[in-house]
Amino acid sequence: MEQDSQFRFFKSEHLPDLTVLQAAMDGFTYDRHAHEEHSFGVTLTGRQDFFSGGANHRSMPGNIIQFNPGEVHDGCSGGDDPLNYVMVYVPANELEPLVANAAGREQATDFRVNETLIQDPTLSQAILELARLISNKVGSRIEQEHALYQIASRVTQRAGRFEADDITRKADVLLERAREFIQAHVTEDLALEDISEAANLSKYHFLRLFRKQFGITPHQYVVNCRINAARHALDSGDSLNDVVYRYGFADLSHFNRRFKRIYGMTPRQYQASIAS
């Protein structure tokens, strides 16, 4: 039953752009969506079934799940046992300088991890340590920075040469053009034609490519971006009523439904979670 699922979010006291999710899922299924941050998760118990990168995956206890910014995915509990997992959300501007440092480069702009389901005890330990420090509100800033660097260092080691191939790069450019336009106009009533023009493609060609590459429609992605923007506004302490109408939701009930299908809780519950 969905009511048996529990979700808790924690914001780092020292690195405020970092967020941790502790999730216990039994009967809940996420809608397909994407986050703006790099997402690093560890399955603790049960089986985690999810779609990402055009394929379905199953994560067993100890496995790591990684999503790049803008990467569409969903998720649910698989098998008979309840699912428990933790996820750390790291903005690109926090991760990329650490990756560049670990790789001995001046920069690592648009760094992407090319693995979705990973078995790596060293990386798993680093993710769990950072999640522990943030969710338990323990340790100093330098300890959290060190744990984050351990994550960046390990994914850099695994990546080796991390230049994107041409096919991936073209897909990223398509998403980036559309995403930048959507985010710049997230409070407006956008049309498919507006977004396709920003990507320099005809409307229906853009729609076909977008759905094939990302598994959702541009409209679903617009709603996703609005929810992500609304979440950041809630993080900043904006009032719930202001956020609802600013980002184009018909009413609080509509916003609640959309938000919960991505974050597992209502916006009001989310605000209470990060404030505790």
C-alpha atoms as an extended CHARMM CRD file, in Angstrom:
* protein
*
       276  EXT
         1         1  MET       CA              0.0000000000        0.0000000000        0.0000000000  PROA      1               0.0000000000
         2         2  GLU       CA              1.2130000000        3.4990000000       -0.7900000000  PROA      2               0.0000000000
         3         3  GLN       CA              0.5360000000        4.6700000000        2.7680000000  PROA      3               0.0000000000
         4         4  ASP       CA              3.2420000000        2.2230000000        3.9900000000  PROA      4               0.0000000000
         5         5  SER       CA              5.9030000000        4.2170000000        2.1220000000  PROA      5               0.0000000000
         6         6  GLN       CA              7.9390000000        6.8440000000        3.9520000000  PROA      6               0.0000000000
         7         7  PHE       CA             10.1990000000        9.5600000000        2.5960000000  PROA      7               0.0000000000
         8         8  ARG       CA             12.4640000000       11.9920000000        4.4640000000  PROA      8               0.0000000000
         9         9  PHE       CA             14.5710000000       14.7710000000        2.9720000000  PROA      9               0.0000000000
        10        10  PHE       CA             17.5560000000       16.4080000000        4.6730000000  PROA      10              0.0000000000
        11        11  LYS       CA             19.4890000000       19.5290000000        3.6690000000  PROA      11              0.0000000000
        12        12  SER       CA             23.1710000000       19.8040000000        4.5180000000  PROA      12              0.0000000000
        13        13  GLU       CA             23.9050000000       22.4210000000        7.1810000000  PROA      13              0.0000000000
        14        14  HSD       CA             27.3800000000       23.0270000000        5.7270000000  PROA      14              0.0000000000
        15        15  LEU       CA             26.8600000000       22.4930000000        1.9950000000  PROA      15              0.0000000000
        16        16  PRO       CA             23.3070000000       23.8010000000        1.5930000000  PROA      16              0.0000000000
        17        17  ASP       CA             22.9150000000       22.7560000000       -2.0490000000  PROA      17              0.0000000000
        18        18  LEU       CA             23.2740000000       19.0840000000       -1.0870000000  PROA      18              0.0000000000
        19        19  THR       CA             20.1450000000       17.0630000000       -0.2730000000  PROA      19              0.0000000000
        20        20  VAL       CA             19.6930000000       13.5370000000        1.0590000000  PROA      20              0.0000000000
        21        21  LEU       CA             16.6110000000       11.3580000000        0.6570000000  PROA      21              0.0000000000
        22        22  GLN       CA             15.8760000000        8.3900000000        2.9160000000  PROA      22              0.0000000000
        23        23  ALA       CA             13.1110000000        6.2790000000        1.3560000000  PROA      23              0.0000000000
        24        24  ALA       CA             11.1360000000        3.2250000000        2.4690000000  PROA      24              0.0000000000
        25        25  MET       CA              8.8340000000        2.1540000000       -0.3740000000  PROA      25              0.0000000000
        26        26  ASP       CA              6.1050000000       -0.4660000000       -0.4280000000  PROA      26              0.0000000000
        27        27  GLY       CA              3.5240000000        0.0040000000       -3.1620000000  PROA      27              0.0000000000
        28        28  PHE       CA              4.5890000000        3.4880000000       -4.2910000000  PROA      28              0.0000000000
        29        29  THR       CA              5.7220000000        4.1770000000       -7.8690000000  PROA      29              0.0000000000
        30        30  TYR       CA              7.4540000000        7.3560000000       -9.0210000000  PROA      30              0.0000000000
        31        31  ASP       CA              6.2820000000        9.0240000000      -12.2180000000  PROA      31              0.0000000000
        32        32  ARG       CA              8.9620000000        9.4060000000      -14.8670000000  PROA      32              0.0000000000
        33        33  HSD       CA             10.8820000000       12.5560000000      -14.0410000000  PROA      33              0.0000000000
        34        34  ALA       CA             14.3550000000       14.1010000000      -13.9810000000  PROA      34              0.0000000000
        35        35  HSD       CA             16.3720000000       16.0210000000      -11.3970000000  PROA      35              0.0000000000
        36        36  GLU       CA             18.6750000000       18.9520000000      -12.0410000000  PROA      36              0.0000000000
        37        37  GLU       CA             21.3970000000       17.4420000000       -9.8550000000  PROA      37              0.0000000000
        38        38  HSD       CA             23.6390000000       14.3940000000      -10.0450000000  PROA      38              0.0000000000
        39        39  SER       CA             21.9200000000       11.6470000000       -8.0350000000  PROA      39              0.0000000000
        40        40  PHE       CA             23.8600000000        8.9190000000       -6.2100000000  PROA      40              0.0000000000
        41        41  GLY       CA             21.8280000000        6.2420000000       -4.4240000000  PROA      41              0.0000000000
        42        42  VAL       CA             22.4340000000        2.9790000000       -2.5820000000  PROA      42              0.0000000000
        43        43  THR       CA             19.8300000000        0.2270000000       -2.3220000000  PROA      43              0.0000000000
        44        44  LEU       CA             19.7920000000       -0.9600000000        1.2970000000  PROA      44              0.0000000000
        45        45  THR       CA             17.1040000000       -3.6580000000        1.3920000000  PROA      45              0.0000000000
        46        46  GLY       CA             14.5950000000       -5.0710000000       -1.0730000000  PROA      46              0.0000000000
        47        47  ARG       CA             14.7890000000       -4.6670000000       -4.8310000000  PROA      47              0.0000000000
        48        48  GLN       CA             14.6500000000       -1.3510000000       -6.6730000000  PROA      48              0.0000000000
        49        49  ASP       CA             13.0690000000       -1.5660000000      -10.1460000000  PROA      49              0.0000000000
        50        50  PHE       CA             13.4230000000        1.4610000000      -12.4040000000  PROA      50              0.0000000000
        51        51  PHE       CA             13.5480000000        2.7790000000      -15.9590000000  PROA      51              0.0000000000
        52        52  SER       CA             16.4390000000        4.9290000000      -17.1500000000  PROA      52              0.0000000000
        53        53  GLY       CA             18.3560000000        5.4370000000      -20.3700000000  PROA      53              0.0000000000
        54        54  GLY       CA             15.7530000000        3.6460000000      -22.4470000000  PROA      54              0.0000000000
        55        55  ALA       CA             16.0200000000        0.4180000000      -20.4340000000  PROA      55              0.0000000000
        56        56  ASN       CA             14.6080000000       -1.2330000000      -17.3180000000  PROA      56              0.0000000000
        57        57  HSD       CA             16.9380000000       -2.0510000000      -14.4170000000  PROA      57              0.0000000000
        58        58  ARG       CA             16.8490000000       -3.9670000000      -11.1350000000  PROA      58              0.0000000000
        59        59  SER       CA             18.9940000000       -2.8880000000       -8.2050000000  PROA      59              0.0000000000
        60        60  MET       CA             19.6920000000       -5.3520000000       -5.3920000000  PROA      60              0.0000000000
        61        61  PRO       CA             20.9840000000       -4.4830000000       -1.8820000000  PROA      61              0.0000000000
        62        62  GLY       CA             24.4260000000       -2.9090000000       -2.0400000000  PROA      62              0.0000000000
        63        63  ASN       CA             24.0350000000       -1.7290000000       -5.6140000000  PROA      63              0.0000000000
        64        64  ILE       CA             24.5030000000        1.9310000000       -6.5570000000  PROA      64              0.0000000000
        65        65  ILE       CA             22.0910000000        3.8110000000       -8.7880000000  PROA      65              0.0000000000
        66        66  GLN       CA             23.3320000000        6.9520000000      -10.5430000000  PROA      66              0.0000000000
        67        67  PHE       CA             21.3780000000        9.5060000000      -12.5750000000  PROA      67              0.0000000000
        68        68  ASN       CA             22.9500000000       12.4380000000      -14.4090000000  PROA      68              0.0000000000
        69        69  PRO       CA             21.2380000000       15.8510000000      -14.4100000000  PROA      69              0.0000000000
        70        70  GLY       CA             18.2200000000       15.7910000000      -16.6990000000  PROA      70              0.0000000000
        71        71  GLU       CA             18.2150000000       11.9960000000      -16.9730000000  PROA      71              0.0000000000
        72        72  VAL       CA             14.6470000000       10.6870000000      -17.0220000000  PROA      72              0.0000000000
        73        73  HSD       CA             13.8260000000        7.8130000000      -14.6780000000  PROA      73              0.0000000000
        74        74  ASP       CA             11.1120000000        6.3160000000      -12.5040000000  PROA      74              0.0000000000
        75        75  GLY       CA             11.1950000000        3.7130000000       -9.7390000000  PROA      75              0.0000000000
        76        76  CYS       CA              9.2800000000        1.3150000000       -7.5310000000  PROA      76              0.0000000000
        77        77  SER       CA              9.7590000000       -1.5390000000       -5.1150000000  PROA      77              0.0000000000
        78        78  GLY       CA             10.2550000000       -4.9030000000       -6.8340000000  PROA      78              0.0000000000
        79        79  GLY       CA              9.9090000000       -8.3670000000       -5.3490000000  PROA      79              0.0000000000
        80        80  ASP       CA              8.1810000000       -9.2280000000       -2.0880000000  PROA      80              0.0000000000
        81        81  ASP       CA             10.2960000000       -7.2750000000        0.4020000000  PROA      81              0.0000000000
        82        82  PRO       CA              9.8980000000       -3.5370000000        1.1120000000  PROA      82              0.0000000000
        83        83  LEU       CA             12.4890000000       -1.3070000000       -0.5310000000  PROA      83              0.0000000000
        84        84  ASN       CA             14.8070000000        0.9140000000        1.4940000000  PROA      84              0.0000000000
        85        85  TYR       CA             17.3830000000        3.1790000000       -0.0960000000  PROA      85              0.0000000000
        86        86  VAL       CA             19.2400000000        6.4670000000        0.3200000000  PROA      86              0.0000000000
        87        87  MET       CA             19.9360000000        9.0310000000       -2.4000000000  PROA      87              0.0000000000
        88        88  VAL       CA             22.3070000000       11.9970000000       -2.3800000000  PROA      88              0.0000000000
        89        89  TYR       CA             21.5870000000       14.8860000000       -4.7770000000  PROA      89              0.0000000000
        90        90  VAL       CA             24.6780000000       16.8980000000       -5.7780000000  PROA      90              0.0000000000
        91        91  PRO       CA             24.4400000000       19.9620000000       -8.0820000000  PROA      91              0.0000000000
        92        92  ALA       CA             26.7760000000       19.9440000000      -11.0690000000  PROA      92              0.0000000000
        93        93  ASN       CA             28.5260000000       23.1060000000       -9.8620000000  PROA      93              0.0000000000
        94        94  GLU       CA             29.4870000000       21.2510000000       -6.6550000000  PROA      94              0.0000000000
        95        95  LEU       CA             30.6130000000       18.0140000000       -8.3270000000  PROA      95              0.0000000000
        96        96  GLU       CA             32.4270000000       19.2180000000      -11.4490000000  PROA      96              0.0000000000
        97        97  PRO       CA             35.2790000000       21.1360000000       -9.7310000000  PROA      97              0.0000000000
        98        98  LEU       CA             36.0020000000       18.0400000000       -7.6210000000  PROA      98              0.0000000000
        99        99  VAL       CA             35.9770000000       15.7950000000      -10.6880000000  PROA      99              0.0000000000
       100       100  ALA       CA             38.3540000000       18.1900000000      -12.4640000000  PROA      100             0.0000000000
       101       101  ASN       CA             40.6720000000       18.1360000000       -9.4680000000  PROA      101             0.0000000000
       102       102  ALA       CA             40.6040000000       14.3430000000       -9.2650000000  PROA      102             0.0000000000
       103       103  ALA       CA             41.2850000000       14.0690000000      -13.0080000000  PROA      103             0.0000000000
       104       104  GLY       CA             44.0820000000       16.6530000000      -12.9760000000  PROA      104             0.0000000000
       105       105  ARG       CA             42.2000000000       18.9600000000      -15.3270000000  PROA      105             0.0000000000
       106       106  GLU       CA             41.3200000000       22.6170000000      -15.2560000000  PROA      106             0.0000000000
       107       107  GLN       CA             37.6180000000       21.8750000000      -15.6230000000  PROA      107             0.0000000000
       108       108  ALA       CA             35.1090000000       19.0500000000      -16.1080000000  PROA      108             0.0000000000
       109       109  THR       CA             32.1720000000       20.9450000000      -17.5770000000  PROA      109             0.0000000000
       110       110  ASP       CA             29.1440000000       18.7920000000      -18.3950000000  PROA      110             0.0000000000
       111       111  PHE       CA             30.7020000000       15.7410000000      -16.7370000000  PROA      111             0.0000000000
       112       112  ARG       CA             28.4090000000       12.7190000000      -16.9530000000  PROA      112             0.0000000000
       113       113  VAL       CA             28.6800000000        9.2840000000      -15.3840000000  PROA      113             0.0000000000
       114       114  ASN       CA             28.1750000000        6.6610000000      -18.0970000000  PROA      114             0.0000000000
       115       115  GLU       CA             26.9850000000        3.9430000000      -15.6930000000  PROA      115             0.0000000000
       116       116  THR       CA             23.4750000000        3.6940000000      -14.2690000000  PROA      116             0.0000000000
       117       117  LEU       CA             23.6840000000        0.5520000000      -12.1040000000  PROA      117             0.0000000000
       118       118  ILE       CA             27.0140000000        0.1180000000      -10.3350000000  PROA      118             0.0000000000
       119       119  GLN       CA             28.5910000000       -2.4330000000       -7.9990000000  PROA      119             0.0000000000
       120       120  ASP       CA             31.4350000000       -0.6840000000       -6.1790000000  PROA      120             0.0000000000
       121       121  PRO       CA             31.8910000000       -1.0530000000       -2.3880000000  PROA      121             0.0000000000
       122       122  THR       CA             34.2600000000        1.9280000000       -2.2360000000  PROA      122             0.0000000000
       123       123  LEU       CA             31.7900000000        4.2690000000       -3.9290000000  PROA      123             0.0000000000
       124       124  SER       CA             28.8880000000        2.8390000000       -1.9300000000  PROA      124             0.0000000000
       125       125  GLN       CA             30.7220000000        3.5150000000        1.3370000000  PROA      125             0.0000000000
       126       126  ALA       CA             31.4350000000        7.1210000000        0.3050000000  PROA      126             0.0000000000
       127       127  ILE       CA             27.7800000000        7.7520000000       -0.6130000000  PROA      127             0.0000000000
       128       128  LEU       CA             26.5180000000        6.2380000000        2.6430000000  PROA      128             0.0000000000
       129       129  GLU       CA             29.0140000000        8.2480000000        4.6860000000  PROA      129             0.0000000000
       130       130  LEU       CA             27.9540000000       11.5540000000        3.1320000000  PROA      130             0.0000000000
       131       131  ALA       CA             24.2940000000       10.6020000000        3.5780000000  PROA      131             0.0000000000
       132       132  ARG       CA             24.9600000000        9.7490000000        7.2420000000  PROA      132             0.0000000000
       133       133  LEU       CA             26.7140000000       13.0370000000        7.9680000000  PROA      133             0.0000000000
       134       134  ILE       CA             23.9290000000       15.0980000000        6.3940000000  PROA      134             0.0000000000
       135       135  SER       CA             20.8890000000       13.1990000000        7.6580000000  PROA      135             0.0000000000
       136       136  ASN       CA             22.2250000000       12.8850000000       11.2250000000  PROA      136             0.0000000000
       137       137  LYS       CA             23.4440000000       16.5000000000       11.2430000000  PROA      137             0.0000000000
       138       138  VAL       CA             26.8640000000       15.4470000000       12.4990000000  PROA      138             0.0000000000
       139       139  GLY       CA             30.4180000000       16.2590000000       11.5680000000  PROA      139             0.0000000000
       140       140  SER       CA             32.0140000000       19.4460000000       10.3420000000  PROA      140             0.0000000000
       141       141  ARG       CA             32.0030000000       21.1330000000        6.9520000000  PROA      141             0.0000000000
       142       142  ILE       CA             35.3920000000       19.6580000000        6.1220000000  PROA      142             0.0000000000
       143       143  GLU       CA             34.1240000000       16.1320000000        6.8480000000  PROA      143             0.0000000000
       144       144  GLN       CA             31.1920000000       16.5730000000        4.4690000000  PROA      144             0.0000000000
       145       145  GLU       CA             33.4790000000       18.1080000000        1.8380000000  PROA      145             0.0000000000
       146       146  HSD       CA             35.8590000000       15.1620000000        2.2150000000  PROA      146             0.0000000000
       147       147  ALA       CA             33.0220000000       12.6190000000        1.8180000000  PROA      147             0.0000000000
       148       148  LEU       CA             31.8090000000       14.4310000000       -1.3070000000  PROA      148             0.0000000000
       149       149  TYR       CA             35.3400000000       14.4550000000       -2.7030000000  PROA      149             0.0000000000
       150       150  GLN       CA             35.5650000000       10.7040000000       -2.1300000000  PROA      150             0.0000000000
       151       151  ILE       CA             32.4650000000       10.2660000000       -4.3150000000  PROA      151             0.0000000000
       152       152  ALA       CA             33.8530000000       12.5380000000       -7.0400000000  PROA      152             0.0000000000
       153       153  SER       CA             37.2520000000       10.8480000000       -6.9310000000  PROA      153             0.0000000000
       154       154  ARG       CA             35.7870000000        7.3760000000       -7.2650000000  PROA      154             0.0000000000
       155       155  VAL       CA             33.4220000000        8.1740000000      -10.1560000000  PROA      155             0.0000000000
       156       156  THR       CA             36.3440000000        9.8950000000      -11.9100000000  PROA      156             0.0000000000
       157       157  GLN       CA             38.4750000000        6.7670000000      -11.4890000000  PROA      157             0.0000000000
       158       158  ARG       CA             35.6750000000        4.6580000000      -12.9340000000  PROA      158             0.0000000000
       159       159  ALA       CA             35.0910000000        7.0340000000      -15.8430000000  PROA      159             0.0000000000
       160       160  GLY       CA             38.6630000000        6.9780000000      -17.1570000000  PROA      160             0.0000000000
       161       161  ARG       CA             38.4350000000        9.0880000000      -20.3350000000  PROA      161             0.0000000000
       162       162  PHE       CA             35.0960000000       10.7850000000      -19.8360000000  PROA      162             0.0000000000
       163       163  GLU       CA             34.6140000000       12.6520000000      -23.0940000000  PROA      163             0.0000000000
       164       164  ALA       CA             31.0760000000       12.0280000000      -24.3860000000  PROA      164             0.0000000000
       165       165  ASP       CA             30.6670000000       10.2080000000      -27.7070000000  PROA      165             0.0000000000
       166       166  ASP       CA             29.0620000000       12.0120000000      -30.6350000000  PROA      166             0.0000000000
       167       167  ILE       CA             25.6470000000       10.3630000000      -30.2770000000  PROA      167             0.0000000000
       168       168  THR       CA             25.4590000000       11.1300000000      -26.5720000000  PROA      168             0.0000000000
       169       169  ARG       CA             26.6950000000       14.6680000000      -27.1680000000  PROA      169             0.0000000000
       170       170  LYS       CA             23.9990000000       15.3580000000      -29.7720000000  PROA      170             0.0000000000
       171       171  ALA       CA             21.3100000000       14.0890000000      -27.3980000000  PROA      171             0.0000000000
       172       172  ASP       CA             22.7350000000       16.2200000000      -24.6090000000  PROA      172             0.0000000000
       173       173  VAL       CA             22.7350000000       19.3060000000      -26.8310000000  PROA      173             0.0000000000
       174       174  LEU       CA             19.0750000000       18.7050000000      -27.7220000000  PROA      174             0.0000000000
       175       175  LEU       CA             18.1210000000       18.3880000000      -24.0730000000  PROA      175             0.0000000000
       176       176  GLU       CA             20.2630000000       21.3260000000      -23.0350000000  PROA      176             0.0000000000
       177       177  ARG       CA             18.7240000000       23.6900000000      -25.5790000000  PROA      177             0.0000000000
       178       178  ALA       CA             15.2140000000       22.6610000000      -24.5790000000  PROA      178             0.0000000000
       179       179  ARG       CA             16.0010000000       22.6510000000      -20.8610000000  PROA      179             0.0000000000
       180       180  GLU       CA             17.6220000000       26.0680000000      -20.8850000000  PROA      180             0.0000000000
       181       181  PHE       CA             14.6390000000       27.5070000000      -22.7050000000  PROA      181             0.0000000000
       182       182  ILE       CA             12.1260000000       25.8290000000      -20.3870000000  PROA      182             0.0000000000
       183       183  GLN       CA             13.9660000000       26.9410000000      -17.2620000000  PROA      183             0.0000000000
       184       184  ALA       CA             14.2160000000       30.4940000000      -18.5570000000  PROA      184             0.0000000000
       185       185  HSD       CA             10.4530000000       30.5480000000      -19.1320000000  PROA      185             0.0000000000
       186       186  VAL       CA              9.3190000000       28.1220000000      -16.4140000000  PROA      186             0.0000000000
       187       187  THR       CA              6.6180000000       30.4720000000      -15.1000000000  PROA      187             0.0000000000
       188       188  GLU       CA              5.1110000000       31.0130000000      -18.5770000000  PROA      188             0.0000000000
       189       189  ASP       CA              2.4710000000       29.0950000000      -20.5440000000  PROA      189             0.0000000000
       190       190  LEU       CA              4.8090000000       27.2990000000      -22.9510000000  PROA      190             0.0000000000
       191       191  ALA       CA              3.7720000000       25.6730000000      -26.2310000000  PROA      191             0.0000000000
       192       192  LEU       CA              5.5000000000       22.7830000000      -27.9990000000  PROA      192             0.0000000000
       193       193  GLU       CA              6.3200000000       25.1080000000      -30.8940000000  PROA      193             0.0000000000
       194       194  ASP       CA              8.1590000000       27.5030000000      -28.5570000000  PROA      194             0.0000000000
       195       195  ILE       CA             10.3870000000       24.7230000000      -27.2210000000  PROA      195             0.0000000000
       196       196  SER       CA             11.0450000000       23.1000000000      -30.6170000000  PROA      196             0.0000000000
       197       197  GLU       CA             12.1000000000       26.4590000000      -32.0710000000  PROA      197             0.0000000000
       198       198  ALA       CA             14.5730000000       26.8680000000      -29.2350000000  PROA      198             0.0000000000
       199       199  ALA       CA             16.0370000000       23.4780000000      -30.2060000000  PROA      199             0.0000000000
       200       200  ASN       CA             16.0940000000       24.4970000000      -33.9010000000  PROA      200             0.0000000000
       201       201  LEU       CA             13.8560000000       21.6000000000      -34.9330000000  PROA      201             0.0000000000
       202       202  SER       CA             10.4150000000       21.2990000000      -36.4580000000  PROA      202             0.0000000000
       203       203  LYS       CA              7.6590000000       20.7690000000      -33.9100000000  PROA      203             0.0000000000
       204       204  TYR       CA              6.7900000000       17.1500000000      -34.6100000000  PROA      204             0.0000000000
       205       205  HSD       CA             10.3470000000       16.0580000000      -35.3800000000  PROA      205             0.0000000000
       206       206  PHE       CA             11.3530000000       17.5140000000      -32.0330000000  PROA      206             0.0000000000
       207       207  LEU       CA              8.4810000000       15.6990000000      -30.2930000000  PROA      207             0.0000000000
       208       208  ARG       CA              9.4790000000       12.3210000000      -31.7850000000  PROA      208             0.0000000000
       209       209  LEU       CA             13.1750000000       12.7450000000      -30.9450000000  PROA      209             0.0000000000
       210       210  PHE       CA             12.4670000000       13.9600000000      -27.4380000000  PROA      210             0.0000000000
       211       211  ARG       CA             10.1230000000       11.0890000000      -26.5830000000  PROA      211             0.0000000000
       212       212  LYS       CA             12.4780000000        8.5130000000      -28.0950000000  PROA      212             0.0000000000
       213       213  GLN       CA             15.5270000000        9.8250000000      -26.2640000000  PROA      213             0.0000000000
       214       214  PHE       CA             14.0800000000       10.6980000000      -22.8680000000  PROA      214             0.0000000000
       215       215  GLY       CA             11.0090000000        8.5340000000      -22.4310000000  PROA      215             0.0000000000
       216       216  ILE       CA              8.6360000000       11.4140000000      -21.6620000000  PROA      216             0.0000000000
       217       217  THR       CA              6.9610000000       14.1400000000      -23.6970000000  PROA      217             0.0000000000
       218       218  PRO       CA              8.1620000000       17.7520000000      -23.7000000000  PROA      218             0.0000000000
       219       219  HSD       CA              4.9770000000       18.6790000000      -21.7940000000  PROA      219             0.0000000000
       220       220  GLN       CA              5.7920000000       16.1570000000      -19.0640000000  PROA      220             0.0000000000
       221       221  TYR       CA              9.2940000000       17.5940000000      -18.9110000000  PROA      221             0.0000000000
       222       222  VAL       CA              7.9160000000       21.1390000000      -18.5720000000  PROA      222             0.0000000000
       223       223  VAL       CA              5.8010000000       20.0030000000      -15.6050000000  PROA      223             0.0000000000
       224       224  ASN       CA              8.8650000000       18.3010000000      -14.1570000000  PROA      224             0.0000000000
       225       225  CYS       CA             10.9130000000       21.5130000000      -14.4430000000  PROA      225             0.0000000000
       226       226  ARG       CA              8.1090000000       23.4770000000      -12.7800000000  PROA      226             0.0000000000
       227       227  ILE       CA              8.0430000000       21.0460000000       -9.8750000000  PROA      227             0.0000000000
       228       228  ASN       CA             11.8370000000       21.2200000000       -9.5060000000  PROA      228             0.0000000000
       229       229  ALA       CA             11.6920000000       25.0290000000       -9.5420000000  PROA      229             0.0000000000
       230       230  ALA       CA              8.8540000000       24.9570000000       -7.0230000000  PROA      230             0.0000000000
       231       231  ARG       CA             10.8690000000       22.6800000000       -4.7570000000  PROA      231             0.0000000000
       232       232  HSD       CA             13.8120000000       25.1180000000       -4.7800000000  PROA      232             0.0000000000
       233       233  ALA       CA             11.3840000000       27.9270000000       -3.9360000000  PROA      233             0.0000000000
       234       234  LEU       CA             10.0910000000       25.8960000000       -0.9990000000  PROA      234             0.0000000000
       235       235  ASP       CA             13.7120000000       25.3180000000        0.0810000000  PROA      235             0.0000000000
       236       236  SER       CA             14.1020000000       29.0970000000        0.1860000000  PROA      236             0.0000000000
       237       237  GLY       CA             11.0610000000       29.4580000000        2.4420000000  PROA      237             0.0000000000
       238       238  ASP       CA              8.5900000000       30.8300000000       -0.1030000000  PROA      238             0.0000000000
       239       239  SER       CA              4.9570000000       30.4010000000        0.8610000000  PROA      239             0.0000000000
       240       240  LEU       CA              3.1250000000       27.4170000000       -0.5550000000  PROA      240             0.0000000000
       241       241  ASN       CA              0.2860000000       29.5010000000       -1.9920000000  PROA      241             0.0000000000
       242       242  ASP       CA              2.7020000000       31.7650000000       -3.8710000000  PROA      242             0.0000000000
       243       243  VAL       CA              4.5920000000       28.7940000000       -5.3110000000  PROA      243             0.0000000000
       244       244  VAL       CA              1.4260000000       27.0480000000       -6.5670000000  PROA      244             0.0000000000
       245       245  TYR       CA              0.3460000000       29.8560000000       -8.8720000000  PROA      245             0.0000000000
       246       246  ARG       CA              3.8010000000       31.1430000000       -9.7800000000  PROA      246             0.0000000000
       247       247  TYR       CA              4.6280000000       27.8630000000      -11.5050000000  PROA      247             0.0000000000
       248       248  GLY       CA              1.3520000000       27.3950000000      -13.3190000000  PROA      248             0.0000000000
       249       249  PHE       CA             -0.5300000000       24.8370000000      -11.2250000000  PROA      249             0.0000000000
       250       250  ALA       CA             -4.3150000000       25.1320000000      -11.2250000000  PROA      250             0.0000000000
       251       251  ASP       CA             -4.6100000000       24.8790000000       -7.4520000000  PROA      251             0.0000000000
       252       252  LEU       CA             -2.9780000000       23.3380000000       -4.3740000000  PROA      252             0.0000000000
       253       253  SER       CA             -4.6070000000       19.9590000000       -4.9830000000  PROA      253             0.0000000000
       254       254  HSD       CA             -3.1340000000       19.8140000000       -8.4980000000  PROA      254             0.0000000000
       255       255  PHE       CA              0.3090000000       20.8030000000       -7.1950000000  PROA      255             0.0000000000
       256       256  ASN       CA              0.0900000000       18.2270000000       -4.3900000000  PROA      256             0.0000000000
       257       257  ARG       CA             -0.6350000000       15.3940000000       -6.8140000000  PROA      257             0.0000000000
       258       258  ARG       CA              2.1670000000       16.3020000000       -9.1950000000  PROA      258             0.0000000000
       259       259  PHE       CA              4.7250000000       16.9160000000       -6.4630000000  PROA      259             0.0000000000
       260       260  LYS       CA              3.9690000000       13.6800000000       -4.6370000000  PROA      260             0.0000000000
       261       261  ARG       CA              4.4410000000       11.5560000000       -7.7540000000  PROA      261             0.0000000000
       262       262  ILE       CA              8.0600000000       12.7750000000       -7.9240000000  PROA      262             0.0000000000
       263       263  TYR       CA              9.0420000000       13.3250000000       -4.2720000000  PROA      263             0.0000000000
       264       264  GLY       CA              6.8070000000       10.8490000000       -2.4500000000  PROA      264             0.0000000000
       265       265  MET       CA              5.2160000000       13.4790000000       -0.2240000000  PROA      265             0.0000000000
       266       266  THR       CA              3.1660000000       16.6540000000       -0.4760000000  PROA      266             0.0000000000
       267       267  PRO       CA              4.9110000000       20.0520000000       -0.7010000000  PROA      267             0.0000000000
       268       268  ARG       CA              3.8240000000       20.8740000000        2.8530000000  PROA      268             0.0000000000
       269       269  GLN       CA              5.2650000000       17.5880000000        4.1270000000  PROA      269             0.0000000000
       270       270  TYR       CA              8.4680000000       18.3150000000        2.2020000000  PROA      270             0.0000000000
       271       271  GLN       CA              8.8550000000       21.7190000000        3.8450000000  PROA      271             0.0000000000
       272       272  ALA       CA              8.3130000000       20.1460000000        7.2590000000  PROA      272             0.0000000000
       273       273  SER       CA             10.8530000000       17.4080000000        6.4480000000  PROA      273             0.0000000000
       274       274  ILE       CA             13.7250000000       19.7320000000        5.5330000000  PROA      274             0.0000000000
       275       275  ALA       CA             12.9330000000       22.0320000000        8.4820000000  PROA      275             0.0000000000
       276       276  SER       CA             13.1470000000       19.2600000000       11.0780000000  PROA      276             0.0000000000
